[in-house]
Amino acid sequence: MKRTLLIGVFLVVAGMALGQPYQEALVHMRGLLQYQLQKQRAIEKGKLTSFHVQPFRNMGLERIPARKVLDDGDPRHIWGFQVKGNGEYDKATQPLHQLFVHRHWGSIVAVDHFSADDSICELYFWGKKYYRRFSTELRRMGFAIRQSSSQQNVLEFRREETTIGVDVIIWPEIYILQIKSL
């Protein structure tokens, strides 16, 4: 009887240890969409250089200095949560998302293109929970989802009365969410 009880307690404790959820960053679509809209308006007014409101620190992400792989004049700002650098990254042959190695499924990277020519904000994440949360938030805000006509692995979220669109690129190893002006 004691042996059965101890085995039962051990299985419960082991199940609790394996079932611990990973920590996620507090990234929300509403804040990102508002940020992209403000950035778009700053570009239209020609005041992008004085526009420094970046919500990523408030969402729990830390600035990633990528001077080794990005050129000095590169307009991208990179923020991350629970990621580390890939020491074998080759910028000539690999896409930017391979610069990062995720620590767990709650890892996320924000790449903010901060120029007048390319005003886009990208999120790289590995966990499906982020995708589910972001798509649910977008649907609640009235965005409709549709498959891209040009690429099979791209889902487009659009809303008629807004100038901001969201595309989700789904690869086997990573999700890339792009918030951009239409």
TIFIFI-278781 format. One record per residue (C-alpha): residue number from 1; x, y, z. Coordinates in steps of 0.02 Angstrom, whole numbers. Each point is the difference from the previous one (the first is absolute). Example, Ala and Ser with C-alpha at 12.3 -4.5 7.8 and 13.67 -1.06 7.14 Angstrom:
2
<1; <615; -225; 390>>,
<2; <69; 172; -33>>,
This chain:
182
<1; <0; 0; 0>>,
<2; <141; 120; 46>>,
<3; <89; -42; -161>>,
<4; <-154; 38; -106>>,
<5; <-28; 164; 93>>,
<6; <182; 53; -25>>,
<7; <-7; -43; -185>>,
<8; <-162; 101; -17>>,
<9; <77; 151; 89>>,
<10; <156; -13; -107>>,
<11; <-103; -3; -161>>,
<12; <-101; 152; 55>>,
<13; <157; 99; 45>>,
<14; <86; -51; -162>>,
<15; <-154; 50; -100>>,
<16; <-4; 170; 84>>,
<17; <184; 29; -37>>,
<18; <-20; -45; -184>>,
<19; <-159; 101; -18>>,
<20; <75; 165; 56>>,
<21; <-42; 133; -128>>,
<22; <139; 103; -76>>,
<23; <5; 187; 26>>,
<24; <-60; 109; -143>>,
<25; <32; 183; -36>>,
<26; <-147; 118; 23>>,
<27; <-13; 44; -184>>,
<28; <-174; 55; -54>>,
<29; <-60; 38; -175>>,
<30; <-96; 157; 47>>,
<31; <158; 84; 62>>,
<32; <100; -55; -152>>,
<33; <-134; 59; -121>>,
<34; <-10; 170; 87>>,
<35; <189; 14; -5>>,
<36; <6; -40; -187>>,
<37; <-138; 128; -33>>,
<38; <95; 134; 97>>,
<39; <159; -44; -94>>,
<40; <-93; 12; -166>>,
<41; <-67; 173; 46>>,
<42; <174; 57; 50>>,
<43; <65; -55; -170>>,
<44; <-139; 95; -89>>,
<45; <43; 158; 98>>,
<46; <185; -24; -32>>,
<47; <41; -11; 185>>,
<48; <60; -178; 8>>,
<49; <170; 50; 70>>,
<50; <-80; 76; 155>>,
<51; <-118; -148; 22>>,
<52; <69; -106; 142>>,
<53; <-153; -78; 81>>,
<54; <40; -184; 2>>,
<55; <-119; -114; 97>>,
<56; <112; -153; 5>>,
<57; <85; 37; 166>>,
<58; <-172; 19; 81>>,
<59; <-45; -173; -69>>,
<60; <147; -83; 87>>,
<61; <121; -7; -147>>,
<62; <181; 55; 12>>,
<63; <99; 91; -134>>,
<64; <118; -115; -94>>,
<65; <159; 81; -64>>,
<66; <30; -79; -170>>,
<67; <146; 106; -57>>,
<68; <98; -153; -56>>,
<69; <-129; -52; -128>>,
<70; <-88; 163; -46>>,
<71; <86; 141; -91>>,
<72; <27; 166; 89>>,
<73; <-136; 90; -98>>,
<74; <-127; -141; 15>>,
<75; <-170; 72; 52>>,
<76; <-56; -156; 94>>,
<77; <-15; -6; 188>>,
<78; <-4; -174; 77>>,
<79; <-83; -48; 164>>,
<80; <-12; -173; 77>>,
<81; <-67; -105; 141>>,
<82; <85; -163; 53>>,
<83; <109; -15; -155>>,
<84; <185; -20; -24>>,
<85; <113; 29; -148>>,
<86; <46; -132; -127>>,
<87; <190; -4; -5>>,
<88; <-1; -85; -171>>,
<89; <-110; 131; -84>>,
<90; <57; 55; -173>>,
<91; <-88; 158; -57>>,
<92; <47; -30; -182>>,
<93; <-94; -165; -15>>,
<94; <-126; -7; 143>>,
<95; <-158; 102; 34>>,
<96; <-1; 114; 152>>,
<97; <-111; -113; 105>>,
<98; <137; -132; 4>>,
<99; <107; 122; 99>>,
<100; <-104; -45; 153>>,
<101; <-13; -162; 96>>,
<102; <-154; -17; 109>>,
<103; <17; -60; 180>>,
<104; <-178; -64; 11>>,
<105; <-168; 19; -88>>,
<106; <-32; 167; 85>>,
<107; <149; 82; -87>>,
<108; <-39; 144; -117>>,
<109; <98; 128; -103>>,
<110; <-62; 168; -65>>,
<111; <88; 78; -149>>,
<112; <-56; 179; -28>>,
<113; <44; 71; -170>>,
<114; <23; 182; 43>>,
<115; <13; 88; -167>>,
<116; <-113; 100; -114>>,
<117; <25; -125; -143>>,
<118; <-36; -158; 99>>,
<119; <-123; 30; 142>>,
<120; <-35; -175; 64>>,
<121; <5; -87; 167>>,
<122; <37; -186; 4>>,
<123; <-21; -125; 140>>,
<124; <92; -165; -4>>,
<125; <-66; -134; 117>>,
<126; <10; -188; 16>>,
<127; <-150; -42; 109>>,
<128; <-173; -31; -70>>,
<129; <-78; 81; 154>>,
<130; <59; 170; -62>>,
<131; <-81; -31; -170>>,
<132; <-164; -51; 81>>,
<133; <1; 152; 115>>,
<134; <43; 123; -138>>,
<135; <-128; -69; -122>>,
<136; <-135; 2; 135>>,
<137; <41; 181; 43>>,
<138; <-6; 50; -183>>,
<139; <-168; -84; -28>>,
<140; <-71; 87; 154>>,
<141; <55; 166; -75>>,
<142; <-95; -38; -160>>,
<143; <140; -64; -111>>,
<144; <-49; -135; -124>>,
<145; <120; -140; -43>>,
<146; <33; -66; -175>>,
<147; <131; -101; -89>>,
<148; <121; 100; -105>>,
<149; <-29; -16; -186>>,
<150; <187; 6; -39>>,
<151; <75; -112; 137>>,
<152; <-72; -155; 79>>,
<153; <83; 19; 170>>,
<154; <-62; 180; 31>>,
<155; <-160; 45; 92>>,
<156; <-62; 180; -20>>,
<157; <-99; 93; 132>>,
<158; <-90; 151; -73>>,
<159; <-131; 125; 58>>,
<160; <-84; 119; -120>>,
<161; <8; 163; 96>>,
<162; <182; -9; 50>>,
<163; <163; 31; -92>>,
<164; <95; -132; 99>>,
<165; <8; -183; -53>>,
<166; <72; -154; 83>>,
<167; <77; -147; -91>>,
<168; <51; -162; 86>>,
<169; <131; -104; -89>>,
<170; <1; -178; 61>>,
<171; <158; -103; -20>>,
<172; <28; -171; 79>>,
<173; <125; 71; 125>>,
<174; <-64; 177; 30>>,
<175; <-146; 122; -16>>,
<176; <32; 174; -70>>,
<177; <-134; 130; 32>>,
<178; <15; 160; -104>>,
<179; <-94; 159; 46>>,
<180; <7; 120; -146>>,
<181; <-83; 147; -81>>,
<182; <-113; -40; -146>>,
